[in-house]
Amino acid sequence: MFDAEEIKTVEGFIKHFGEPKKAMLMDLTQEFMEAYHRFGVDPIDLVEGFGVDWIQLLMKYNEGVEEYELCAIFRDLINDYEKLNK
């Protein structure tokens, strides 16, 4: 058994379940974008909730499937989040 806190990070997820599959990353991208476009959702809170490491992984995945518009959104959100948390 494991503590749910352990799998909040990409590293913890990989440790317990292995590398995320492409279908999972595609689904996570979809879920993130749906939440991102929902009225009243603070994008910074969304990044914090998902975790910067997960957002970076989604950005890398979307770069690989040539979804560059999504990559730009992820990049901007990461940059904004890091500026606020320095």
Buried (B, 14 or more C-beta within 10 A) or exposed (E): EEEEEEBBBBEBBEEEEEEBEEEEBBEBBEEBBEBBEEEEEEBBEBBBEBEBBBBBBBBEBBBEEEBEEBBEBBBEBBEEBEEEEE
